[in-house]
Amino acid sequence: MMVSNSTMTFAKCITGLAAIVWMGYGAWLTVDPKGLSYMGMEFNHWSVTVEVMAMYGLTEFCLGVFALLGVLKPKRYLHANLVLWFLIFTALWVGRIIGIAVWGGDYTFTFGAAGLPAGYNPGTAYFYEFPFSVLFGIALWQTRNHPDI
């Protein structure tokens, strides 16, 4: 089965969007790790700031760079990106849904600052992670027989 150019374009576009979002979010949290205060994270010790800088900042930035490699060098990196991002986005939304249930959270979501911090987890799961999990799953399935990735 031949994979169409539009399928490859779709796979590269969603991977490129992941690159932009993760590089941007990672760069922001590298220079301003306390920016995560909007979701209720408390910075009561320097080690929390370092953890955010390392895991949410530089790690996410580097994952974004890897996504960019998938767009720029699809023959070498696109398939690995599709697998990785499908797993990451799936783990994120499933983890949030389970975490909300286990820790007594709320599945409702309110747009805007009034909905924070409680609405952060369901909102992120509903409007970002679940949709991207589905999109990467579709792209992975559609490119499964592509000879160049």
C-alpha positions as CSV (number, residue, x, y, z in Angstrom):
1,M,0.0,0.0,0.0
2,M,1.4,3.4,-1.0
3,V,1.2,6.2,1.4
4,S,0.0,9.5,-0.1
5,N,1.9,12.8,0.1
6,S,-1.0,14.2,2.2
7,T,-0.5,11.5,4.8
8,M,3.1,12.4,5.1
9,T,2.3,16.1,5.2
10,F,-0.2,15.4,8.0
11,A,2.3,13.4,10.0
12,K,5.0,16.1,9.6
13,C,2.5,18.9,10.4
14,I,1.4,17.4,13.8
15,T,5.0,16.6,14.6
16,G,6.0,20.2,13.7
17,L,3.2,21.5,15.9
18,A,4.5,19.3,18.8
19,A,8.0,20.7,18.2
20,I,6.8,24.3,18.4
21,V,4.7,23.8,21.5
22,W,7.2,21.7,23.4
23,M,10.2,23.8,22.5
24,G,8.3,27.0,23.4
25,Y,6.9,25.7,26.7
26,G,10.3,24.2,27.6
27,A,12.2,27.4,26.8
28,W,9.7,29.4,28.9
29,L,10.0,27.1,31.9
30,T,13.8,26.9,31.6
31,V,14.0,30.7,32.1
32,D,11.0,31.0,34.3
33,P,10.4,27.7,36.1
34,K,8.1,29.4,38.7
35,G,5.8,30.1,35.8
36,L,4.1,26.8,36.7
37,S,2.5,28.5,39.7
38,Y,-0.6,29.1,37.5
39,M,-1.5,25.4,37.9
40,G,-1.1,25.4,41.6
41,M,2.5,24.2,41.9
42,E,4.1,25.5,45.1
43,F,7.8,26.6,45.0
44,N,8.6,26.3,48.7
45,H,12.1,24.9,48.2
46,W,14.9,25.5,45.7
47,S,14.8,21.8,44.7
48,V,11.2,22.3,43.3
49,T,12.5,25.1,41.0
50,V,15.4,23.0,39.8
51,E,13.1,20.0,39.1
52,V,10.7,22.2,37.1
53,M,13.7,23.7,35.2
54,A,15.1,20.2,34.4
55,M,11.9,18.2,33.7
56,Y,9.5,20.8,32.4
57,G,12.1,23.1,30.9
58,L,15.1,21.6,29.3
59,T,13.6,18.0,28.9
60,E,10.5,19.4,27.2
61,F,12.7,21.7,25.0
62,C,14.8,18.7,24.0
63,L,11.8,16.6,23.2
64,G,10.6,19.5,21.0
65,V,14.0,19.5,19.2
66,F,13.6,15.8,18.6
67,A,10.2,16.5,17.1
68,L,11.7,19.1,14.9
69,L,14.2,16.5,13.6
70,G,11.3,14.3,12.6
71,V,10.1,17.1,10.4
72,L,13.5,18.1,9.0
73,K,14.8,14.5,8.5
74,P,11.7,12.3,8.2
75,K,13.5,9.4,6.7
76,R,15.5,9.0,9.9
77,Y,13.3,10.4,12.7
78,L,9.6,10.7,11.7
79,H,8.6,7.1,12.6
80,A,10.3,7.3,16.0
81,N,8.6,10.6,16.6
82,L,5.2,9.3,15.8
83,V,5.6,6.4,18.2
84,L,7.1,8.6,20.9
85,W,4.5,11.3,20.7
86,F,1.6,8.8,20.6
87,L,3.0,7.2,23.8
88,I,3.7,10.5,25.5
89,F,0.3,12.1,24.8
90,T,-1.5,8.9,25.7
91,A,0.4,8.5,29.0
92,L,-0.4,12.2,29.8
93,W,-4.1,12.1,29.3
94,V,-4.5,8.6,30.9
95,G,-2.4,9.6,33.8
96,R,-4.5,12.8,34.4
97,I,-7.8,10.9,34.2
98,I,-6.6,8.3,36.6
99,G,-4.9,10.9,38.9
100,I,-8.1,13.0,39.1
101,A,-10.0,9.9,40.2
102,V,-7.4,8.7,42.7
103,W,-6.7,12.1,44.2
104,G,-10.3,13.3,44.4
105,G,-10.1,15.8,41.7
106,D,-12.8,17.2,39.5
107,Y,-13.4,16.4,35.8
108,T,-15.1,19.8,35.1
109,F,-13.3,22.5,33.2
110,T,-13.8,26.3,33.2
111,F,-12.1,28.4,30.6
112,G,-9.9,31.2,31.7
113,A,-8.1,32.1,34.9
114,A,-11.2,31.4,37.0
115,G,-10.8,27.7,36.2
116,L,-7.2,27.5,37.5
117,P,-5.7,25.6,39.1
118,A,-8.4,22.9,39.4
119,G,-9.3,23.0,35.7
120,Y,-5.7,22.6,34.5
121,N,-5.6,18.8,34.4
122,P,-9.0,18.1,32.8
123,G,-8.6,21.0,30.4
124,T,-5.2,19.8,29.3
125,A,-6.4,16.3,28.9
126,Y,-9.5,17.2,27.0
127,F,-8.3,19.9,24.7
128,Y,-4.6,19.0,24.1
129,E,-3.4,15.6,25.1
130,F,-6.3,13.4,24.1
131,P,-6.7,15.0,20.7
132,F,-3.0,14.8,20.0
133,S,-2.9,11.2,21.1
134,V,-5.6,10.4,18.6
135,L,-3.9,12.4,15.8
136,F,-0.5,10.7,16.4
137,G,-2.2,7.3,16.5
138,I,-3.9,8.1,13.1
139,A,-0.6,9.3,11.6
140,L,1.2,6.2,12.9
141,W,-1.4,3.9,11.5
142,Q,-1.5,5.7,8.1
143,T,2.3,5.6,7.7
144,R,2.8,2.1,8.9
145,N,3.7,0.8,5.4
146,H,5.7,3.8,4.2
147,P,9.0,2.6,2.8
148,D,11.0,5.7,3.8
149,I,10.1,5.9,7.5
